[in-house]
Structure formats: C-alpha cells, structure tokens
Amino acid sequence: MVSTDARYRKVLALLAALACAACTGHVSGLKEAEKGRADAKGGDGEVIDAPDGPRPSVDSGVNGSASGDDNSPGSSFAPADSGIVLDAGAGDAGANNAGADDVGAGDAGELSKTPTVDRSDPQLRTFSFEPKDLDPLADEWLDTEYAYIDTRVPPAGRLVVYLVGADGKPKNGEAMMQYIAAQGFHVLAPAYANDYGISKDCASDDADCKANKRLEAFDGVDRSPHIVVKPADSIETRVVALLREVDKQHAGGDWSFFLSGDQPRWNAIVVMGHSHGASTAAIIGKVRKLERAISLSGPFDNNNNLPDAWLSWPPKTRADRFYGFSHTLEEQHSGHLAAWAAMGLNEWGAPADVGLLSAPYNQSHQLITGRAVDNFHGSTAAGGSSPKLRNGSYVFAPVWRQMLAP
C-alpha cells in the first residue's frame, strides 16, 4: 500500500513539473546564452554542482504546494516511507532549542534575547582556525575555517553559517562573509564535505540518495553507503567547535549565545550557501528549526527530471523563511525554479526580477536576475563574479539584505 506521505510527495512533484513546464518567460534566451558560455566555474571558484543526468526540462516555478510547517519537537524529519534514517535525539531542532529564548514551537528564530556585543573598540574582526586544532578527531576537509564580526555596526543578533560551493574552501567565501558581517551578523564558515559527486552512484530509483549524502555531510550520522563523514567532520559538529573557540578568543562577541548546550542554537542561526552549499542550506532548513535558509544559485537536486524528493519534505524551519536567488541565463536556472516550486515558495509570490523591481521585490522569496555578467552562476554571491556599481558597492547588495533581514 502506498502511504499518504508517498502520495503527497508524488502529487507535489507532479504539480511542480506541470506548473513549471507551462511557464517559460523567466528563461527566455537561456539556450542562446548556453551556446556562447559554458560557465564551468562558480563565483567562489568551485565547480558547479551538476548532477550526472540530464537537467530538468522545467522552466519556471509559478505554482506549487507550500511545504508544511511542522515544528513540533517529536516530529520526524522526513516522510515515514522515505527511507531516510535520521537521529531525532539531541540534534532535533525542537528538542535542543527548546528553552527560555524560544517564543514557541512555531516561531523559529523569534528570540526574546540577543547576544551582548562589546562595541567599545569598533572594527572588523577576522578569526581563522584549523579544524584539527579545534577537534583532534577531525581528519578530513581540513581547510582553514573563519569567523567574522564587525563591531562598527549595530549587531543584528543572529549568526550566519556560510557554506561555499562544491570543492570550494571557506576562504573562497571571504567577500560574501565580509558583506554579511557588515550588516551586523556574526559569521562562520566551516570546512565541510563538499567534494563528493552529488549524483555519483545514485540510481534513478533511489529517491533519497542525494538527501542521504547531504545529511551525512551535515550531521555525521551514517546514512549513505557512498560517502563517509564522521561526526567530527560534519557541519553541525564544526559549528559547535568554532563557536566555542571564537568565544574564547573574543568574549566581547558573546558567540556562546549561539550555543544551546552541546548543540548550535539553530533558531538564532541563518544558513546561507552558494551552489552546492545552496542545496545543503535548504536541506538543513528541512531538518533543523533555523532562523532562515538562503540558497544562492540553488538548490539543484533532481531525479528523473523532477525535483528531488527531499525538496518537498515538510520543513522544521518555518516555510516562509526559505529564500532563493538565481540568474536566469545560467544553465541550472530552470532546476532552481523547479526546486523552489517543490519547496512551496510560490505561496509568497512568483519569481521576482530584481532588475525590474526594488526591495522588497513584491515580498517574493524567489529572486532572479538577468543582468549582464561574465559568470552567471557565480554572480549571485559577493566576489569577483558579482557586478558592482561605480561607487564599488555590489549591485545585488539590496537582494542579499532582503533575504537576510527583510
């Protein structure tokens, strides 16, 4: 017998495909652009996270069913018949974040307190760490990790965990992290497992193969036979290690505010990622109650030309806290739109062209651009590929501000 969750996921996938196939306005000129440019590299130097199979044929996400908003402490992360085995113990967002700072189970991120930051010596502070110095059990993905805080500006009271793209090093996200810090956020960039082929070894009938890989990279729980990520090498463990160490080095930043016991205080944390990191940010938002999840040039996980099953999972993070930004002329754009539709982002409006509208872009959570740039995929994140105005500021700065703190 097919379970209710299975039927729900199939209906969502069918709706997303039908809706997207009916609308092609947002990708006019895509084929011509692809003939002239291959865009083999992303904005922070990583290889574009492209599945091995064909790209989705869908062109726009104009309709779709909103994801559920199940933030109850005891609920499972994935549909019961999904095949995903998840640790619902201390890592469960509803369990580890329940405390005096939570307003309620349905109010992810709306805290009654904020960190107390010493701004008596205003400056941009940068900290770097080696994973093995923070945790002797760490033995893979050992690139230098970073923390940023800018005490020249009022604190935003939230932490942003920034995830670079496939094969990228945390250093590659320096420009984006500095921009985020300049908006008052605490910022961390952990080194993490981002060098596996997302579609490699995934059979077409294994709907949860990509999700299992991404989740194992996130929390180090053994789910996938295709990658091996120990807890000490996982994103979640490294965020904790980074917070503990930077709090020792900079007590004035009150970095420990973002810890809840031995877990991150996820409901005070934004996870933002580019390319491969964009998909990982979104799936973390599915299994943890984040302040919000932001995807730059992503997500892009698909199976048999349809959005991957995990994109339709009911999220732990509030459904209205997911955002995406994509360039209309990049080769993965149609897949981004399909993913957003599967996630239910159409509930907050159709994709909004940031070149035609001003913030808040009709309150849309699906932001797109067709601006002329050299690197479509990389332009959505701050750095050498992102366009600037004559005064040196980033053209897309209002877009990032809108997604971070509308």
Stockholm file with secondary structure:
# STOCKHOLM 1.0

chainA/1-406         MVSTDARYRKVLALLAALACAACTGHVSGLKEAEKGRADAKGGDGEVIDAPDGPRPSVDSGVNGSASGDDNSPGSSFAPADSGIVLDAGAGDAGANNAGADDVGAGDAGELSKTPTVDRSDPQLRTFSFEPKDLDPLADEWLDTEYAYIDTRVPPAGRLVVYLVGADGKPKNGEAMMQYIAAQGFHVLAPAYANDYGISKDCASDDADCKANKRLEAFDGVDRSPHIVVKPADSIETRVVALLREVDKQHAGGDWSFFLSGDQPRWNAIVVMGHSHGASTAAIIGKVRKLERAISLSGPFDNNNNLPDAWLSWPPKTRADRFYGFSHTLEEQHSGHLAAWAAMGLNEWGAPADVGLLSAPYNQSHQLITGRAVDNFHGSTAAGGSSPKLRNGSYVFAPVWRQMLAP
#=GR chainA/1-406 SS CCCHHHHHHHHHHHHHHHHHHTCCGGGTTHHHHHHHCCCCBCTTSCBCCCCSSCCCCCCCCCCCCCCCCCCCTTCCSSCTTSCCCCCCSTTCHHHHTCSTTBCCTTCTTCBSCCCCCCCSSCCEEEEEECHHHHCTTCCSCCCCEEEEEETTSCCCSCEEEEECCTTCCGGGGHHHHHHHHHTTCEEEECCCCCCSCSSTTCCTTCTTHHHHHHHHHHHCCCCCSSCCCCGGGSHHHHHHHHHHHHHHHCGGGCGGGGEETTEECGGGEEEEEETHHHHHHHHHHHHSCCSEEEEESCCCCEETTEECGGGGSCCSSCGGGEEEEEETTSTTHHHHHHHHHHHTGGGGCSCEETTTSCTTGGGCSEEEECCCCSCTTGGGSSSTTSCBCTTSCBTTHHHHHHHHCC
#=GC SS_cons         CCCHHHHHHHHHHHHHHHHHHTCCGGGTTHHHHHHHCCCCBCTTSCBCCCCSSCCCCCCCCCCCCCCCCCCCTTCCSSCTTSCCCCCCSTTCHHHHTCSTTBCCTTCTTCBSCCCCCCCSSCCEEEEEECHHHHCTTCCSCCCCEEEEEETTSCCCSCEEEEECCTTCCGGGGHHHHHHHHHTTCEEEECCCCCCSCSSTTCCTTCTTHHHHHHHHHHHCCCCCSSCCCCGGGSHHHHHHHHHHHHHHHCGGGCGGGGEETTEECGGGEEEEEETHHHHHHHHHHHHSCCSEEEEESCCCCEETTEECGGGGSCCSSCGGGEEEEEETTSTTHHHHHHHHHHHTGGGGCSCEETTTSCTTGGGCSEEEECCCCSCTTGGGSSSTTSCBCTTSCBTTHHHHHHHHCC
//
